[in-house]
Amino acid sequence: MTLTTPALLFPAISLLLLAYTNRFLTLAQLIRRLAEEERHEHHEVAARQILLLRKRITLTQRMQVAGVLSFLLCTLSMFALFLALQVAGVVLFGASLLTLAVSLLYSLWEVTISTNALNVQLQDIEALRERD
C-alpha cells in the first residue's frame, strides 16, 4: 500500500464531517425553536419531538466522534507509511475504514430518527386539520 491510498479518504472524510456539522447546526436550531415555542405554550407533540431530538443529538455526537477518529487514524496511517512502517500503516488504514463505517451507520440511524420526527410533525398537522 502506498501513501496515496489513505490520502484518498481525506476529501471524503472532510466532506462527511462538514455534513455532520451542518446536521448538528440544524438540530441546534430546531431545539432552540422548540424551546421558544414551549415557553409560550405547551404542546403534546413537543414531548415526542424532544425525545427524538435528544436521540438525534446523541447520534450526531457519536457520528462526529467516529468521523474524527477515522480522520485521525487515516492521518496516522499515512504517517506510518511515510516512516515505511507498512504493517502499521495497513492496520491503521483498516481501523480508519472501520470507524468510517461506524460513523456512516450512526448517520443512517440518525436519518431514520429524523424521518420519524418529521412524521410526528405531519401527524400533528393532520390532527389539527381534523379538528377544524
Contact map, one row per residue, 1 for C-alpha under 8 A:
111010000000000000000000000000000000000000000000000000000000000000000000000000000000010001000000000000000000000000000000000000000000
111110000000000000000000000000000000000000000000000000000000000000000000000000001000000000000000000000000000000000000000000000000000
111111100000000000000000000000000000000000000000000000000000000000000000000001001100000000000000000000000000000000000000000000000000
011111110000000000000000000000000000000000000000000000000000000000000000000001000000000000000000000000000000000000000000000000000000
111111111000000000000000000000000000000000000000000000000000000000000000000000000000000000000000000000000000000000000000000000000000
001111111100000000000000000000000000000000000000000000000000000000000000011011000000000000001000000000000000000000000000000000000000
001111111100000000000000000000000000000000000000000000000000000000000000010001000000000000000000000000000000000000000000000000000000
000111111111000000000000000000000000000000000000000000000000000000000000000000000000000000000000000000000000000000000000000000000000
000011111111100000000000000000000000000000000000000000000000000000000000010000000000000000000000000000000000000000000000000000000000
000001111111110000000000000000000000000000000000000000000000000000000010010000000000000000000000000000000000000000000000000000000000
000000011111111000000000000000000000000000000000000000000000000000000000000000000000000000000000000000000000000000000000000000000000
000000011111111100000000000000000000000000000000000000000000000000000000000000000000000000000000000000000000000000000000000000000000
000000001111111110000000000000000000000000000000000000000000000000100110000000000000000000000000000100000000000000000000000000000000
000000000111111111000000000000000000000000000000000000000000000000000000000000000000000000000000000000000000000000000000000000000000
000000000011111111100000000000000000000000000000000000000000000000000000000000000000000000000000000000000000000000000000000000000000
000000000001111111110000000000000000000000000000000000000000000000100000000000000000000000000000000000000000000000000000000000000000
000000000000111111111000000000000000000000000000000000000000000100110000000000000000000000000000000000000000000000000000000000000000
000000000000011111111100000000000000000000000000000000000000000000000000000000000000000000000000000000000000000000000000000000000000
000000000000001111111110000000000000000000000000000000000000000000000000000000000000000000000000000000000000000000000000000000000000
000000000000000111111111000000000000000000000000000000000001001100000000000000000000000000000000000000000000000000000000000000000000
000000000000000011111111100000000000000000000000000000000000000100000000000000000000000000000000000000000000000000000000000000000000
000000000000000001111111110000000000000000000000000000000000000000000000000000000000000000000000000000000000000000000000000000000000
000000000000000000111111111000000000000000000000000000000001000000000000000000000000000000000000000000000000000000000000000000000000
000000000000000000011111111100000000000000000000000000001001000000000000000000000000000000000000000000000000000000000000000000000000
000000000000000000001111111110000000000000000000000000000000000000000000000000000000000000000000000000000000000000000000000000000000
000000000000000000000111111111000000000000000000000000000000000000000000000000000000000000000000000000000000000000000000000000000000
000000000000000000000011111111100000000000000000000010011000000000000000000000000000000000000000000000000000000000000000000000000000
000000000000000000000001111111110000000000000000000000000000000000000000000000000000000000000000000000000000000000000000000000000000
000000000000000000000000111111111000000000000000000000000000000000000000000000000000000000000000000000000000000000000000000000000000
000000000000000000000000011111111100000000000000000000000000000000000000000000000000000000000000000000000000000000000000000000000000
000000000000000000000000001111111110000000000000010010000000000000000000000000000000000000000000000000000000000000000000000000000000
000000000000000000000000000111111111000000000000000000000000000000000000000000000000000000000000000000000000000000000000000000000000
000000000000000000000000000011111111100000000000000000000000000000000000000000000000000000000000000000000000000000000000000000000000
000000000000000000000000000001111111110000000100000000000000000000000000000000000000000000000000000000000000000000000000000000000000
000000000000000000000000000000111111111000000000000000000000000000000000000000000000000000000000000000000000000000000000000000000000
000000000000000000000000000000011111111100000000000000000000000000000000000000000000000000000000000000000000000000000000000000000000
000000000000000000000000000000001111111111000000000000000000000000000000000000000000000000000000000000000000000000000000000000000000
000000000000000000000000000000000111111111100100000000000000000000000000000000000000000000000000000000000000000000000000000000000000
000000000000000000000000000000000011111111000000000000000000000000000000000000000000000000000000000000000000000000000000000000000000
000000000000000000000000000000000001111111000000000000000000000000000000000000000000000000000000000000000000000000000000000000000000
000000000000000000000000000000000000111111100000000000000000000000000000000000000000000000000000000000000000000000000000000000000000
000000000000000000000000000000000000111111110100000000000000000000000000000000000000000000000000000000000000000000000000000000000000
000000000000000000000000000000000000010011111110000000000000000000000000000000000000000000000000000000000000000000000000000000000000
000000000000000000000000000000000000000001111111000000000000000000000000000000000000000000000000000000000000000000000000000000000000
000000000000000000000000000000000000000000111111100000000000000000000000000000000000000000000000000000000000000000000001100100000000
000000000000000000000000000000000100010001111111110000000000000000000000000000000000000000000000000000000000000000000000000000000000
000000000000000000000000000000000000000000111111111000000000000000000000000000000000000000000000000000000000000000000000000000000000
000000000000000000000000000000000000000000011111111100000000000000000000000000000000000000000000000000000000000000000001000000000000
000000000000000000000000000000000000000000001111111110000000000000000000000000000000000000000000000000000000000000001001000000000000
000000000000000000000000000000100000000000000111111111000000000000000000000000000000000000000000000000000000000000000000000000000000
000000000000000000000000000000000000000000000011111111100000000000000000000000000000000000000000000000000000000000000000000000000000
000000000000000000000000000000000000000000000001111111110000000000000000000000000000000000000000000000000000000011001000000000000000
000000000000000000000000001000100000000000000000111111111000000000000000000000000000000000000000000000000000000000001000000000000000
000000000000000000000000000000000000000000000000011111111100000000000000000000000000000000000000000000000000000000000000000000000000
000000000000000000000000000000000000000000000000001111111110000000000000000000000000000000000000000000000000010010000000000000000000
000000000000000000000000001000000000000000000000000111111111000000000000000000000000000000000000000000000000010011000000000000000000
000000000000000000000001001000000000000000000000000011111111100000000000000000000000000000000000000000000000000000000000000000000000
000000000000000000000000000000000000000000000000000001111111110000000000000000000000000000000000000000000000000000000000000000000000
000000000000000000000000000000000000000000000000000000111111111000000000000000000000000000000000000000000110110000000000000000000000
000000000000000000010011000000000000000000000000000000011111111100000000000000000000000000000000000000000110010000000000000000000000
000000000000000000000000000000000000000000000000000000001111111110000000000000000000000000000000000000000000000000000000000000000000
000000000000000000000000000000000000000000000000000000000111111111000000000000000000000000000000000000100100000000000000000000000000
000000000000000000010000000000000000000000000000000000000011111111100000000000000000000000000000000001110110000000000000000000000000
000000000000000010011000000000000000000000000000000000000001111111110000000000000000000000000000000000100000000000000000000000000000
000000000000000000000000000000000000000000000000000000000000111111111000000000000000000000000000000000100000000000000000000000000000
000000000000000000000000000000000000000000000000000000000000011111111100000000000000000000000000001101100000000000000000000000000000
000000000000100110000000000000000000000000000000000000000000001111111110000000000000000000000000001100100000000000000000000000000000
000000000000000010000000000000000000000000000000000000000000000111111111000000000000000000000000000000000000000000000000000000000000
000000000000000000000000000000000000000000000000000000000000000011111111100000000000000000000001001000000000000000000000000000000000
000000000000100000000000000000000000000000000000000000000000000001111111110000000000000000000011111100000000000000000000000000000000
000000000100100000000000000000000000000000000000000000000000000000111111111000000000000000000001000000000000000000000000000000000000
000000000000000000000000000000000000000000000000000000000000000000011111111100000000000000000001000000000000000000000000000000000000
000000000000000000000000000000000000000000000000000000000000000000001111111110000000000000011011000000000000000000000000000000000000
000001101100000000000000000000000000000000000000000000000000000000000111111111000000000000011001000000000000000000000000000000000000
000001000000000000000000000000000000000000000000000000000000000000000011111111100000000000000000000000000000000000000000000000000000
000000000000000000000000000000000000000000000000000000000000000000000001111111110000000010010000000000000000000000000000000000000000
000001000000000000000000000000000000000000000000000000000000000000000000111111111000000111111000000000000000000000000000000000000000
001101100000000000000000000000000000000000000000000000000000000000000000011111111100000010000000000000000000000000000000000000000000
000000000000000000000000000000000000000000000000000000000000000000000000001111111110000010000000000000000000000000000000000000000000
000000000000000000000000000000000000000000000000000000000000000000000000000111111111110110000000000000000000000000000000000000000000
011000000000000000000000000000000000000000000000000000000000000000000000000011111111110110000000000000000000000000000000000000000000
001000000000000000000000000000000000000000000000000000000000000000000000000001111111100000000000000000000000000000000000000000000000
000000000000000000000000000000000000000000000000000000000000000000000000000000111111100000000000000000000000000000000000000000000000
000000000000000000000000000000000000000000000000000000000000000000000000000000011111110000000000000000000000000000000000000000000000
000000000000000000000000000000000000000000000000000000000000000000000000000000011111111110000000000000000000000000000000000000000000
100000000000000000000000000000000000000000000000000000000000000000000000000000011001111111000000000000000000000000000000000000000000
000000000000000000000000000000000000000000000000000000000000000000000000000000000000111111100000000000000000000000000000000000000000
000000000000000000000000000000000000000000000000000000000000000000000000000010011000111111110000000000000000000000000000000000000000
000000000000000000000000000000000000000000000000000000000000000000000000000111111000111111111000000000000000000000000000000000000000
100000000000000000000000000000000000000000000000000000000000000000000000000010000000011111111100000000000000000000000000000000000000
000000000000000000000000000000000000000000000000000000000000000000000000000010000000001111111110000000000000000000000000000000000000
000000000000000000000000000000000000000000000000000000000000000000000000110110000000000111111111000000000000000000000000000000000000
000001000000000000000000000000000000000000000000000000000000000000000000110010000000000011111111100000000000000000000000000000000000
000000000000000000000000000000000000000000000000000000000000000000000000000000000000000001111111110000000000000000000000000000000000
000000000000000000000000000000000000000000000000000000000000000000000100100000000000000000111111111000000000000000000000000000000000
000000000000000000000000000000000000000000000000000000000000000000001111110000000000000000011111111100000000000000000000000000000000
000000000000000000000000000000000000000000000000000000000000000000000100000000000000000000001111111110000000000000000000000000000000
000000000000000000000000000000000000000000000000000000000000000000000100000000000000000000000111111111000000000000000000000000000000
000000000000000000000000000000000000000000000000000000000000000001101100000000000000000000000011111111100000000000000000000000000000
000000000000100000000000000000000000000000000000000000000000000001100100000000000000000000000001111111110000000000000000000000000000
000000000000000000000000000000000000000000000000000000000000000000000000000000000000000000000000111111111000000000000000000000000000
000000000000000000000000000000000000000000000000000000000000001001000000000000000000000000000000011111111100000000000000000000000000
000000000000000000000000000000000000000000000000000000000000011111100000000000000000000000000000001111111110000000000000000000000000
000000000000000000000000000000000000000000000000000000000000001000000000000000000000000000000000000111111111000000000000000000000000
000000000000000000000000000000000000000000000000000000000000000000000000000000000000000000000000000011111111100000000000000000000000
000000000000000000000000000000000000000000000000000000000011011000000000000000000000000000000000000001111111110000000000000000000000
000000000000000000000000000000000000000000000000000000000011001000000000000000000000000000000000000000111111111000000000000000000000
000000000000000000000000000000000000000000000000000000000000000000000000000000000000000000000000000000011111111100000000000000000000
000000000000000000000000000000000000000000000000000000000010000000000000000000000000000000000000000000001111111110000000000000000000
000000000000000000000000000000000000000000000000000000110011000000000000000000000000000000000000000000000111111111000000000000000000
000000000000000000000000000000000000000000000000000000000000000000000000000000000000000000000000000000000011111111100000000000000000
000000000000000000000000000000000000000000000000000000000000000000000000000000000000000000000000000000000001111111110000000000000000
000000000000000000000000000000000000000000000000000100110000000000000000000000000000000000000000000000000000111111111000000000000000
000000000000000000000000000000000000000000000000000100010000000000000000000000000000000000000000000000000000011111111100000000000000
000000000000000000000000000000000000000000000000000000000000000000000000000000000000000000000000000000000000001111111110000000000000
000000000000000000000000000000000000000000000000000000000000000000000000000000000000000000000000000000000000000111111111000000000000
000000000000000000000000000000000000000000000000100110000000000000000000000000000000000000000000000000000000000011111111100000000000
000000000000000000000000000000000000000000000000000000000000000000000000000000000000000000000000000000000000000001111111110000000000
000000000000000000000000000000000000000000000000000000000000000000000000000000000000000000000000000000000000000000111111111000000000
000000000000000000000000000000000000000000001001100000000000000000000000000000000000000000000000000000000000000000011111111100000000
000000000000000000000000000000000000000000001000000000000000000000000000000000000000000000000000000000000000000000001111111110000000
000000000000000000000000000000000000000000000000000000000000000000000000000000000000000000000000000000000000000000000111111111000000
000000000000000000000000000000000000000000000000000000000000000000000000000000000000000000000000000000000000000000000011111111100000
000000000000000000000000000000000000000000001000000000000000000000000000000000000000000000000000000000000000000000000001111111110000
000000000000000000000000000000000000000000000000000000000000000000000000000000000000000000000000000000000000000000000000111111111000
000000000000000000000000000000000000000000000000000000000000000000000000000000000000000000000000000000000000000000000000011111111100
000000000000000000000000000000000000000000000000000000000000000000000000000000000000000000000000000000000000000000000000001111111110
000000000000000000000000000000000000000000000000000000000000000000000000000000000000000000000000000000000000000000000000000111111111
000000000000000000000000000000000000000000000000000000000000000000000000000000000000000000000000000000000000000000000000000011111111
000000000000000000000000000000000000000000000000000000000000000000000000000000000000000000000000000000000000000000000000000001111111
000000000000000000000000000000000000000000000000000000000000000000000000000000000000000000000000000000000000000000000000000000111111
000000000000000000000000000000000000000000000000000000000000000000000000000000000000000000000000000000000000000000000000000000011111
